Amino acid sequence: MYQVITRVVMPLVTSLDFGTGLLSDPEMVVIWFGIVVVVVTEISLISPPIGLNVFVLKSVAADISIGTIFRGVLPFWLADLVRLAVLLAVPALSLMLIP
């Protein structure tokens, strides 16, 4: 599903004008967008109610309830949301290792 959405949204993202700086280069926009897609996918894998990783953990540790697992995942989920906000606000952080 992400491949379909990415193929539809990618031309839109590359046509946006991000002004000056690192995101003025269309190649950097593609790299930044790919990093954002990966982070959003990671967030979706632990987000309630359909967190796939949570259900995998539940199958491994059958004696722990789903609610307990979601409560344990909550700090990581919040940290991921903060990370996503920082990557969206300061794209240079995700692109500074590129020569």
DSSP file (Angstrom, degrees, kcal/mol; ACC not computed):
  #  RESIDUE AA STRUCTURE BP1 BP2  ACC     N-H-->O    O-->H-N    N-H-->O    O-->H-N    TCO  KAPPA ALPHA  PHI   PSI    X-CA   Y-CA   Z-CA
    1    1 A M     >        0   0    0      0, 0.0     4,-2.2     0, 0.0     5,-0.2   0.000 360.0 360.0 360.0 -40.2    0.0    0.0    0.0
    2    2 A Y  H  >  +     0   0    0      1,-0.2     4,-2.8     2,-0.2     5,-0.2   0.843 360.0  57.4 -64.8 -31.4    2.8    2.4    0.8
    3    3 A Q  H  > S+     0   0    0      2,-0.2     4,-2.0     1,-0.2    -1,-0.2   0.900 107.8  46.7 -65.2 -39.0    4.3    1.8   -2.6
    4    4 A V  H  > S+     0   0    0      2,-0.2     4,-1.5     1,-0.2    -2,-0.2   0.938 115.2  45.2 -67.5 -46.9    1.1    2.9   -4.3
    5    5 A I  H  X S+     0   0    0     -4,-2.2     4,-2.8     1,-0.2     5,-0.2   0.907 112.8  51.3 -63.7 -41.9    0.8    6.0   -2.1
    6    6 A T  H  X S+     0   0    0     -4,-2.8     4,-2.4     1,-0.2    -1,-0.2   0.896 108.6  51.1 -64.0 -39.9    4.4    6.9   -2.6
    7    7 A R  H  < S+     0   0    0     -4,-2.0    -1,-0.2    -5,-0.2    -2,-0.2   0.807 114.8  43.6 -68.3 -28.6    4.2    6.6   -6.3
    8    8 A V  H  < S+     0   0    0     -4,-1.5     4,-0.5    -5,-0.1    -2,-0.2   0.883 120.3  39.6 -80.1 -40.7    1.2    8.9   -6.3
    9    9 A V  H  X S+     0   0    0     -4,-2.8     4,-2.4     1,-0.2     3,-0.3   0.753  98.0  77.5 -82.9 -25.9    2.5   11.5   -3.9
   10   10 A M  H  X S+     0   0    0     -4,-2.4     4,-2.5    -5,-0.2     5,-0.2   0.894  93.4  48.6 -58.2 -46.6    6.2   11.5   -5.1
   11   11 A P  H  > S+     0   0    0      0, 0.0     4,-1.2     0, 0.0    -1,-0.2   0.880 112.3  51.2 -61.6 -34.0    5.5   13.7   -8.2
   12   12 A L  H  > S+     0   0    0     -4,-0.5     4,-0.7    -3,-0.3    -2,-0.2   0.922 111.1  47.1 -65.8 -43.6    3.6   16.1   -6.0
   13   13 A V  H >< S+     0   0    0     -4,-2.4     3,-0.8     1,-0.2    -1,-0.2   0.907 111.5  50.1 -66.2 -42.3    6.4   16.3   -3.4
   14   14 A T  H 3< S+     0   0    0     -4,-2.5    -1,-0.2     1,-0.2    -2,-0.2   0.757 108.3  54.2 -70.5 -22.3    9.1   16.9   -6.1
   15   15 A S  H 3< S+     0   0    0     -4,-1.2    -1,-0.2    -5,-0.2    -2,-0.2   0.611  86.5 103.5 -86.0 -11.4    7.1   19.7   -7.7
   16   16 A L  S << S-     0   0    0     -3,-0.8     2,-0.7    -4,-0.7    -3,-0.0  -0.406  72.2-129.4 -70.6 146.7    6.8   21.6   -4.4
   17   17 A D        +     0   0    0      1,-0.1     7,-0.1    -2,-0.1     3,-0.1  -0.874  25.9 177.8 -99.7 111.5    9.0   24.7   -4.0
   18   18 A F        -     0   0    0     -2,-0.7     2,-0.3     5,-0.5     5,-0.2   0.310  36.8-134.0 -94.9   7.3   10.8   24.5   -0.7
   19   19 A G        -     0   0    0      4,-0.1    -1,-0.3     5,-0.1     2,-0.1  -0.551  51.9 -15.4  82.4-139.5   12.7   27.7   -1.2
   20   20 A T  S    S+     0   0    0     -2,-0.3     3,-0.4    -3,-0.1     2,-0.2  -0.426  97.1  48.3 -99.1 173.9   16.4   28.0   -0.5
   21   21 A G  S >  S-     0   0    0      1,-0.2     3,-1.5    -2,-0.1     4,-0.3  -0.605 111.1 -25.9  97.5-158.1   18.7   25.7    1.4
   22   22 A L  G >  S+     0   0    0      1,-0.3     3,-1.1    -2,-0.2     6,-0.2   0.838 133.3  56.6 -63.5 -35.1   19.0   21.9    1.3
   23   23 A L  G 3  S+     0   0    0     -3,-0.4    -5,-0.5     1,-0.2    -1,-0.3   0.343  83.6  82.9 -85.2   9.8   15.5   21.3    0.0
   24   24 A S  G <  S+     0   0    0     -3,-1.5    -1,-0.2    -6,-0.2    -2,-0.2   0.723  78.4  78.9 -78.5 -20.6   16.0   23.6   -3.0
   25   25 A D  S X> S-     0   0    0     -3,-1.1     4,-1.7    -4,-0.3     3,-0.5  -0.780  78.1-145.7 -87.0 122.2   17.6   20.6   -4.8
   26   26 A P  H 3> S+     0   0    0      0, 0.0     4,-1.8     0, 0.0    -1,-0.1   0.817  99.0  58.0 -59.1 -30.7   15.0   18.1   -6.0
   27   27 A E  H 3> S+     0   0    0      1,-0.2     4,-1.8     2,-0.2     5,-0.1   0.897 106.2  48.2 -65.9 -39.3   17.3   15.2   -5.3
   28   28 A M  H <> S+     0   0    0     -3,-0.5     4,-2.8    -6,-0.2    -1,-0.2   0.844 107.3  56.4 -68.7 -33.7   17.5   16.2   -1.6
   29   29 A V  H  X S+     0   0    0     -4,-1.7     4,-2.7     2,-0.2    -1,-0.2   0.906 106.5  50.0 -63.2 -40.9   13.7   16.5   -1.5
   30   30 A V  H  X S+     0   0    0     -4,-1.8     4,-2.2     2,-0.2    -2,-0.2   0.912 112.5  46.4 -64.5 -42.8   13.4   12.9   -2.7
   31   31 A I  H  X S+     0   0    0     -4,-1.8     4,-2.0     2,-0.2    -2,-0.2   0.931 114.1  47.9 -65.0 -45.4   15.8   11.7    0.0
   32   32 A W  H  X S+     0   0    0     -4,-2.8     4,-2.2     1,-0.2    -2,-0.2   0.904 111.5  50.3 -62.1 -42.4   14.1   13.8    2.7
   33   33 A F  H  X S+     0   0    0     -4,-2.7     4,-2.4     1,-0.2    -1,-0.2   0.891 108.6  52.8 -64.1 -39.3   10.7   12.5    1.6
   34   34 A G  H  X S+     0   0    0     -4,-2.2     4,-2.0     2,-0.2    -1,-0.2   0.897 109.2  49.1 -62.2 -40.5   12.0    8.9    1.7
   35   35 A I  H  X S+     0   0    0     -4,-2.0     4,-2.2     2,-0.2    -2,-0.2   0.908 111.1  49.7 -65.2 -41.7   13.2    9.4    5.3
   36   36 A V  H  X S+     0   0    0     -4,-2.2     4,-2.5     1,-0.2    -2,-0.2   0.899 109.4  51.9 -64.2 -40.5    9.9   10.9    6.4
   37   37 A V  H  X S+     0   0    0     -4,-2.4     4,-2.2     1,-0.2    -1,-0.2   0.905 110.0  49.1 -62.4 -41.3    8.0    7.9    4.8
   38   38 A V  H  X S+     0   0    0     -4,-2.0     4,-2.3     2,-0.2    -2,-0.2   0.915 111.8  48.4 -64.9 -42.6   10.2    5.4    6.7
   39   39 A V  H  X S+     0   0    0     -4,-2.2     4,-2.2     2,-0.2    -2,-0.2   0.913 112.0  48.8 -64.7 -42.5    9.7    7.3   10.0
   40   40 A V  H  X S+     0   0    0     -4,-2.5     4,-2.1     1,-0.2    -1,-0.2   0.884 110.4  51.8 -65.3 -37.6    5.9    7.4    9.4
   41   41 A T  H  X S+     0   0    0     -4,-2.2     4,-1.3     2,-0.2    -2,-0.2   0.907 108.6  50.9 -64.5 -41.2    5.9    3.7    8.6
   42   42 A E  H  < S+     0   0    0     -4,-2.3     4,-0.5     1,-0.2     3,-0.3   0.907 110.0  50.1 -61.2 -41.6    7.8    2.9   11.8
   43   43 A I  H >X S+     0   0    0     -4,-2.2     3,-1.2     1,-0.2     4,-0.7   0.894 107.5  54.1 -63.8 -39.3    5.2    5.0   13.8
   44   44 A S  H 3< S+     0   0    0     -4,-2.1     8,-0.4     1,-0.2     3,-0.3   0.783  99.5  62.5 -67.6 -25.3    2.4    3.1   12.2
   45   45 A L  T 3< S+     0   0    0     -4,-1.3     8,-2.0    -3,-0.3     9,-0.7   0.644 114.8  31.3 -76.8 -12.9    3.8   -0.3   13.2
   46   46 A I  T <4 S+     0   0    0     -3,-1.2     5,-0.2    -4,-0.5    -1,-0.2   0.349  94.6 111.2-121.0   4.6    3.5    0.5   16.9
   47   47 A S     <  -     0   0    0     -4,-0.7     3,-0.5    -3,-0.3     7,-0.1  -0.609  69.7 -87.7 -84.2 136.4    0.4    2.8   16.8
   48   48 A P  S    S+     0   0    0      0, 0.0    -2,-0.1     0, 0.0    -1,-0.0  -0.480  99.3  22.8 -71.6 152.8   -2.9    1.6   18.4
   49   49 A P  S    S+     0   0    0      0, 0.0    21,-0.0     0, 0.0    -2,-0.0  -0.986 134.2  26.5 -93.3  -0.9   -5.2    0.0   17.4
   50   50 A I  S    S+     0   0    0     -3,-0.5     2,-1.0    -6,-0.1    -3,-0.2  -0.259  70.4 153.3-119.9  46.8   -3.4   -1.7   14.5
   51   51 A G    >>  -     0   0    0     -5,-0.2     4,-1.7     1,-0.2     3,-0.5  -0.654  26.6-164.8 -78.4 103.5    0.2   -1.8   15.7
   52   52 A L  H 3> S+     0   0    0     -2,-1.0     4,-1.9    -8,-0.4    -1,-0.2   0.885  86.8  53.2 -58.6 -42.2    1.6   -4.9   13.9
   53   53 A N  H 3> S+     0   0    0     -8,-2.0     4,-2.3     1,-0.2    -1,-0.3   0.835 105.3  56.0 -63.9 -31.4    4.7   -5.0   16.0
   54   54 A V  H <> S+     0   0    0     -9,-0.7     4,-2.2    -3,-0.5    -1,-0.2   0.908 107.8  47.4 -66.7 -41.4    2.5   -5.0   19.2
   55   55 A F  H  X S+     0   0    0     -4,-1.7     4,-1.8     2,-0.2    -2,-0.2   0.839 110.1  52.7 -70.8 -31.7    0.6   -8.1   18.0
   56   56 A V  H  X S+     0   0    0     -4,-1.9     4,-1.5     2,-0.2    -2,-0.2   0.923 110.5  48.1 -65.2 -43.8    3.8   -9.9   17.1
   57   57 A L  H  X S+     0   0    0     -4,-2.3     4,-2.9     1,-0.2    -2,-0.2   0.882 108.8  54.5 -62.7 -37.9    5.1   -9.2   20.6
   58   58 A K  H  < S+     0   0    0     -4,-2.2    -1,-0.2     1,-0.2    -2,-0.2   0.881 106.5  51.1 -63.2 -38.2    1.8  -10.4   22.0
   59   59 A S  H  < S+     0   0    0     -4,-1.8     3,-0.3     1,-0.2    -1,-0.2   0.820 113.9  44.6 -69.9 -28.8    2.2  -13.7   20.1
   60   60 A V  H  < S+     0   0    0     -4,-1.5     2,-0.7     1,-0.3    -2,-0.2   0.903 122.5  35.8 -78.8 -43.6    5.7  -14.1   21.6
   61   61 A A  S >< S+     0   0    0     -4,-2.9     3,-1.5     1,-0.2    -1,-0.3  -0.746  70.8 171.2-111.3  81.3    4.8  -13.2   25.1
   62   62 A A  T 3  S+     0   0    0     -2,-0.7    -1,-0.2    -3,-0.3    -4,-0.1   0.710  70.2  64.1 -67.7 -21.7    1.3  -14.6   25.5
   63   63 A D  T 3  S+     0   0    0     -3,-0.1     2,-0.4     2,-0.1    -1,-0.3   0.533  88.6  81.1 -83.0  -4.4    1.0  -14.0   29.2
   64   64 A I  S <  S-     0   0    0     -3,-1.5    -3,-0.1    -6,-0.2     2,-0.1  -0.854  81.7-123.7-102.7 135.8    1.1  -10.1   28.8
   65   65 A S     >  -     0   0    0     -2,-0.4     4,-1.9     1,-0.1     5,-0.1  -0.338  16.5-119.1 -77.3 158.7   -2.0   -8.3   27.8
   66   66 A I  H  > S+     0   0    0      1,-0.2     4,-2.8     2,-0.2     5,-0.2   0.894 114.4  56.0 -61.3 -41.1   -2.3   -6.1   24.7
   67   67 A G  H  > S+     0   0    0      1,-0.2     4,-2.3     2,-0.2    -1,-0.2   0.893 106.4  49.8 -59.7 -41.3   -3.1   -3.1   26.9
   68   68 A T  H  > S+     0   0    0      2,-0.2     4,-2.0     1,-0.2    -1,-0.2   0.900 111.3  49.2 -64.4 -40.9    0.1   -3.6   28.9
   69   69 A I  H  X S+     0   0    0     -4,-1.9     4,-1.8     2,-0.2    -2,-0.2   0.926 110.9  49.1 -65.8 -44.2    2.1   -3.8   25.7
   70   70 A F  H  X S+     0   0    0     -4,-2.8     4,-1.2     1,-0.2    -2,-0.2   0.882 110.6  51.2 -63.9 -37.2    0.5   -0.6   24.3
   71   71 A R  H  < S+     0   0    0     -4,-2.3    -1,-0.2     1,-0.2    -2,-0.2   0.876 110.9  49.1 -65.1 -36.3    1.2    1.2   27.6
   72   72 A G  H  < S+     0   0    0     -4,-2.0     4,-0.4     1,-0.2    -2,-0.2   0.800 111.7  48.8 -71.0 -28.7    4.8    0.1   27.4
   73   73 A V  H >X S+     0   0    0     -4,-1.8     4,-2.4     1,-0.2     3,-0.5   0.695  88.8  87.7 -82.3 -20.4    5.1    1.3   23.7
   74   74 A L  H 3X S+     0   0    0     -4,-1.2     4,-2.6     1,-0.2     5,-0.2   0.855  85.3  50.0 -53.3 -46.2    3.6    4.7   24.5
   75   75 A P  H 3> S+     0   0    0      0, 0.0     4,-2.2     0, 0.0    -1,-0.2   0.896 113.4  47.2 -61.4 -36.9    6.9    6.5   25.4
   76   76 A F  H <> S+     0   0    0     -3,-0.5     4,-2.2    -4,-0.4    -2,-0.2   0.880 111.1  51.5 -69.4 -37.4    8.5    5.2   22.3
   77   77 A W  H  X S+     0   0    0     -4,-2.4     4,-2.0     2,-0.2    -1,-0.2   0.919 111.2  47.3 -63.9 -44.6    5.5    6.2   20.2
   78   78 A L  H  X S+     0   0    0     -4,-2.6     4,-2.1     2,-0.2    -2,-0.2   0.895 111.0  51.5 -64.5 -40.1    5.6    9.7   21.7
   79   79 A A  H  X S+     0   0    0     -4,-2.2     4,-2.5    -5,-0.2    -1,-0.2   0.884 108.9  51.6 -63.8 -38.2    9.4    9.9   21.1
   80   80 A D  H  X S+     0   0    0     -4,-2.2     4,-2.5     2,-0.2    -1,-0.2   0.882 108.0  51.4 -65.4 -37.9    8.8    8.9   17.4
   81   81 A L  H  X S+     0   0    0     -4,-2.0     4,-2.3     2,-0.2    -2,-0.2   0.899 110.8  48.2 -65.4 -39.7    6.2   11.7   17.0
   82   82 A V  H  X S+     0   0    0     -4,-2.1     4,-2.4     2,-0.2    -2,-0.2   0.918 111.2  51.0 -64.7 -42.6    8.7   14.2   18.4
   83   83 A R  H  X S+     0   0    0     -4,-2.5     4,-2.4     1,-0.2    -2,-0.2   0.905 110.2  49.4 -60.9 -41.6   11.4   12.8   16.0
   84   84 A L  H  X S+     0   0    0     -4,-2.5     4,-2.1     2,-0.2    -1,-0.2   0.914 110.2  50.6 -64.0 -42.7    9.0   13.2   13.1
   85   85 A A  H  X S+     0   0    0     -4,-2.3     4,-2.3     1,-0.2    -2,-0.2   0.903 111.4  48.3 -62.1 -40.6    8.1   16.8   14.1
   86   86 A V  H  X S+     0   0    0     -4,-2.4     4,-3.0     2,-0.2    -2,-0.2   0.907 110.8  50.4 -67.0 -41.1   11.8   17.6   14.3
   87   87 A L  H  < S+     0   0    0     -4,-2.4    -1,-0.2     1,-0.2    -2,-0.2   0.846 113.8  45.6 -65.9 -32.8   12.5   16.1   10.9
   88   88 A L  H  < S+     0   0    0     -4,-2.1    -2,-0.2    -5,-0.2    -1,-0.2   0.866 117.9  42.6 -75.9 -36.3    9.7   18.0    9.4
   89   89 A A  H  < S+     0   0    0     -4,-2.3    -2,-0.2     1,-0.3    -3,-0.2   0.858 128.2  27.3 -77.5 -35.9   10.7   21.3   11.1
   90   90 A V    ><  +     0   0    0     -4,-3.0     3,-1.7    -5,-0.2     4,-0.4  -0.721  64.8 173.6-128.7  79.8   14.4   21.0   10.4
   91   91 A P  T >> S+     0   0    0      0, 0.0     3,-0.9     0, 0.0     4,-0.8   0.740  72.0  75.1 -61.7 -22.0   15.0   18.8    7.3
   92   92 A A  H 3> S+     0   0    0      1,-0.2     4,-0.9     2,-0.2     3,-0.3   0.783  84.9  65.7 -62.0 -25.5   18.8   19.5    7.4
   93   93 A L  H <4 S+     0   0    0     -3,-1.7     3,-0.3     1,-0.2    -1,-0.2   0.877 104.8  42.7 -64.0 -36.3   19.0   17.1   10.3
   94   94 A S  H <4 S+     0   0    0     -3,-0.9    -1,-0.2    -4,-0.4    -2,-0.2   0.616 120.6  42.5 -84.3 -11.0   18.1   14.2    8.1
   95   95 A L  H >< S+     0   0    0     -4,-0.8     3,-1.4    -3,-0.3    -2,-0.2   0.393  82.3  96.7-113.4   1.8   20.3   15.4    5.2
   96   96 A M  T 3< S+     0   0    0     -4,-0.9    -1,-0.1    -3,-0.3    -2,-0.1   0.683  79.5  58.1 -73.6 -15.0   23.5   16.4    7.0
   97   97 A L  T 3  S+     0   0    0     -4,-0.2    -1,-0.3    -3,-0.1    -2,-0.1   0.518  84.6  96.6 -87.7  -4.4   25.3   13.1    6.4
   98   98 A I    <         0   0    0     -3,-1.4    -3,-0.0     1,-0.1   -70,-0.0  -0.733 360.0 360.0 -86.7 127.1   24.9   13.5    2.6
   99   99 A P              0   0    0      0, 0.0    -1,-0.1     0, 0.0    -3,-0.1   0.512 360.0 360.0 -68.4 360.0   28.0   15.0    1.0
